[in-house]
């Protein structure tokens, strides 16, 4: 696992491809990592069946492959962030970031003193010669903008030092803006909000991603200039496969 794999895609000025995993099965993570065309695996610990014990198994399953592993978590829980990084995670996607202050807390939870608040206690064997202190500075930090407040404060969120970019959550953002829940959205007010978030991130030299549940919508977001796209979401992909599996 390495954060440099994801960053190298960005350095090439192209989008990174995420496999979004919500089902807590290390075998599924290994299959996604071994597919060879994803730059990162996201373990969904907010809206999925992945707890800390399963996350550790998933990290081990992905370890054979040159793929970045991130986790989407529900809040800026410093203890959880520190534990996941100690377990070998490359970065965090944190839901419902609504202010620069919250973004600062997230970054601080990933860095050791004097740059942050993370407690030193790596418990997995590292690569010989590796430097955990230096690795902490490379942790990928991606707050989610998915509320009216987040949209209002997006410029200050992306300006926080240590924030690599933001990820748009279309469902919660739609609810917060009064347009209802939904994914793969094309309504003009939602598209305008998405564009505003992406442009704010790019003005600061930061990245912007958006969640998707279909490969077609992911292709569309890649063409629109998003830096993180989701061409595969396990639950949606399995449902789509099941829908086409009937023989009569």
matplotlib code that plots the C-alpha trace (Angstrom):
import matplotlib.pyplot as plt

x = [0.0, 1.3, -0.1, 2.4, 0.4, -2.6, -0.4, 1.4, -1.9, -2.4, 1.2, 0.5, -2.5, -5.0, -7.8, -7.5, -9.8, -11.4, -12.9, -15.5, -16.0, -18.8, -19.1, -16.7, -15.0, -11.2, -11.6, -13.6, -10.9, -8.2, -10.2, -10.6, -6.9, -5.9, -8.0, -5.1, -7.0, -7.8, -5.5, -7.1, -9.5, -11.9, -13.1, -16.5, -16.6, -19.5, -22.2, -20.9, -20.2, -16.5, -15.4, -11.8, -11.1, -12.4, -10.5, -7.3, -8.0, -8.8, -5.5, -3.6, -5.5, -4.7, -1.0, 0.2, -0.9, 0.5, -2.7, -3.5, -6.0, -8.2, -11.1, -14.3, -15.2, -18.2, -16.5, -13.2, -12.6, -8.9, -8.6, -10.1, -8.0, -4.8, -5.7, -6.4, -3.1, -1.2, -2.9, -1.4, -4.0, -2.8, -5.4, -8.8, -12.0, -14.0, -17.8, -19.7, -16.9, -18.6, -15.8, -12.1, -11.8, -13.0, -10.6, -7.8, -8.7, -8.7, -5.2, -3.9, -5.2, -3.0, 0.3, 2.6, 3.7, 4.6, 2.6, -0.4, -2.0, -1.6, -0.2, 2.9, 2.1, 2.5, 1.7, 2.3, 5.6, 6.9, 9.2, 12.8, 14.2, 10.8, 10.3, 6.8, 7.3, 8.0, 5.1, 2.7, 3.3, 2.2, -1.1, -3.9, -6.6, -9.9, -12.8, -16.2, -18.3, -21.9, -24.0, -25.1, -22.6, -19.8, -20.6, -20.7, -17.2, -15.6, -13.0, -11.7, -11.9, -9.7, -7.3, -6.3, -2.7, -2.5, -5.9, -5.2, -8.7, -12.4, -14.9, -18.5, -21.3, -24.2, -26.9, -26.4, -25.7, -28.9, -30.8, -29.2, -29.9, -33.5, -33.3, -33.8, -31.5, -29.9, -26.7, -25.4, -27.2, -27.8, -30.3, -29.0, -28.9, -26.9, -24.5, -24.0, -23.1, -20.8, -19.0, -18.6, -16.9, -14.6, -13.6, -12.9, -10.6, -8.8, -8.3, -6.3, -4.4, -6.3, -8.1, -11.8, -13.7, -17.3, -19.1, -20.7, -22.6, -22.2, -19.2, -21.0, -21.4, -17.8, -16.6, -18.7, -17.1, -13.6, -14.4, -15.6, -12.3, -12.7, -9.5, -11.1, -13.8, -15.6, -16.1, -16.9, -19.0, -19.4, -23.1, -24.3, -22.1, -23.4, -27.0, -26.5, -25.0, -27.8, -30.4, -28.9, -28.4, -32.0, -32.3, -36.1]
y = [0.0, 3.4, 6.9, 7.7, 5.5, 7.8, 11.0, 9.8, 9.9, 13.5, 14.4, 13.1, 15.6, 12.9, 11.5, 8.8, 5.8, 4.6, 1.2, 1.9, -1.1, -1.1, -4.9, -6.0, -8.9, -8.9, -11.2, -8.5, -6.0, -8.4, -8.9, -5.1, -4.4, -7.2, -5.9, -3.7, -0.6, 1.1, 3.6, 3.4, 1.3, 3.1, 1.2, 2.6, 2.6, 5.1, 3.5, -0.1, -3.2, -2.5, -2.0, -1.7, -5.5, -5.9, -2.9, -4.4, -7.6, -5.6, -3.7, -6.9, -8.3, -5.3, -5.3, -7.4, -4.8, -1.4, 0.4, 3.2, 2.3, 5.0, 4.8, 6.9, 7.6, 9.4, 12.2, 13.8, 11.1, 11.6, 8.2, 6.3, 8.2, 7.5, 3.8, 3.4, 5.1, 2.9, -0.1, 1.0, 3.1, 5.7, 8.3, 9.3, 10.6, 12.3, 12.8, 16.1, 18.6, 21.9, 24.3, 25.1, 24.3, 20.8, 20.4, 21.5, 19.0, 16.2, 17.2, 17.5, 13.9, 12.6, 14.4, 13.9, 16.7, 19.5, 19.5, 17.7, 15.7, 12.1, 9.8, 7.7, 4.0, 2.2, -1.5, -3.2, -4.1, -1.6, -1.8, -1.9, 1.6, 3.2, 6.4, 6.6, 10.3, 11.1, 8.9, 10.8, 13.9, 12.0, 10.9, 11.8, 14.0, 14.4, 16.1, 15.6, 18.6, 17.4, 20.1, 23.7, 24.7, 22.9, 24.5, 27.9, 27.3, 25.3, 28.0, 28.0, 24.2, 23.6, 26.4, 24.4, 23.3, 19.5, 19.1, 17.3, 17.9, 17.4, 14.8, 15.7, 13.6, 14.1, 12.5, 14.5, 17.7, 17.3, 16.8, 19.8, 22.1, 21.0, 18.8, 15.5, 12.4, 10.8, 9.9, 10.4, 13.7, 15.9, 18.5, 22.0, 23.4, 20.3, 20.5, 24.2, 23.3, 20.6, 23.0, 25.6, 23.0, 21.7, 25.2, 26.3, 23.3, 23.9, 27.6, 26.5, 23.9, 21.1, 18.1, 17.4, 14.1, 13.1, 9.9, 7.8, 4.5, 3.7, 3.5, 5.8, 8.6, 8.1, 8.6, 11.8, 13.1, 12.3, 14.2, 17.2, 17.5, 15.7, 14.4, 11.4, 9.3, 6.2, 3.7, 0.8, 0.7, -2.8, -2.7, -1.1, -3.3, -6.5, -5.3, -4.5, -7.9, -9.7, -7.8, -9.2, -12.7, -14.1, -16.7, -16.3]
z = [0.0, -0.8, -1.0, -3.8, -6.3, -6.0, -6.0, -9.1, -11.0, -9.9, -10.8, -14.3, -14.3, -14.7, -12.6, -10.0, -10.1, -6.9, -6.1, -3.4, -1.0, 1.6, 2.1, 4.8, 3.0, 2.5, -0.5, -2.2, -1.5, -2.8, -6.0, -6.5, -5.7, -8.1, -10.9, -11.9, -13.0, -9.7, -8.1, -4.7, -2.7, -0.3, 2.7, 3.6, 7.4, 7.5, 5.3, 5.1, 7.2, 7.8, 11.4, 12.7, 12.8, 9.3, 8.1, 9.3, 7.4, 4.3, 4.6, 4.8, 1.8, -0.3, 0.8, -2.1, -4.7, -5.6, -4.6, -2.2, 0.6, 2.1, 4.5, 4.5, 8.2, 9.7, 11.7, 12.7, 15.4, 16.2, 18.0, 15.0, 12.5, 14.5, 14.8, 11.1, 10.2, 12.7, 10.9, 7.6, 6.0, 3.5, 4.0, 5.2, 3.6, 6.4, 6.0, 6.5, 6.8, 7.3, 8.3, 8.1, 11.8, 11.3, 8.3, 10.6, 13.2, 10.6, 9.4, 13.0, 13.7, 10.9, 11.9, 14.9, 17.2, 16.7, 13.5, 14.8, 17.7, 16.6, 19.2, 18.2, 18.4, 15.1, 15.7, 12.3, 10.9, 8.5, 5.5, 6.6, 6.7, 6.6, 8.6, 10.2, 11.0, 7.3, 6.2, 8.4, 6.3, 3.2, 4.6, 2.2, 3.7, 1.9, 3.8, 2.2, 1.2, 1.4, 3.1, 2.6, 5.3, 3.6, 0.3, 1.9, 3.5, 0.8, 0.0, 3.6, 3.8, 0.8, 1.9, 5.0, 4.8, 4.7, 2.9, -0.4, -1.8, -1.2, -2.1, -3.0, -1.5, -3.9, -1.7, 1.5, -0.4, -2.3, 0.9, 2.5, -0.5, -0.6, -3.8, -2.1, -2.0, -5.1, -6.8, -10.4, -10.4, -13.5, -12.1, -12.9, -9.3, -8.2, -11.1, -10.3, -6.7, -7.9, -10.3, -7.5, -5.2, -7.9, -9.0, -5.4, -5.0, -8.2, -7.5, -4.4, -6.3, -4.5, -5.9, -6.1, -6.4, -6.6, -5.6, -8.4, -8.5, -12.2, -14.6, -17.1, -14.5, -13.4, -17.0, -17.2, -14.1, -15.3, -18.5, -16.5, -14.8, -11.4, -9.9, -8.0, -9.8, -8.7, -11.6, -9.2, -6.1, -4.8, -3.8, -6.9, -9.1, -7.5, -7.7, -11.4, -12.0, -10.2, -12.2, -15.4, -14.1, -14.5, -17.2, -17.7]

ax = plt.figure().add_subplot(projection="3d")
ax.plot(x, y, z, "-o")
ax.set_aspect("equal")
plt.show()
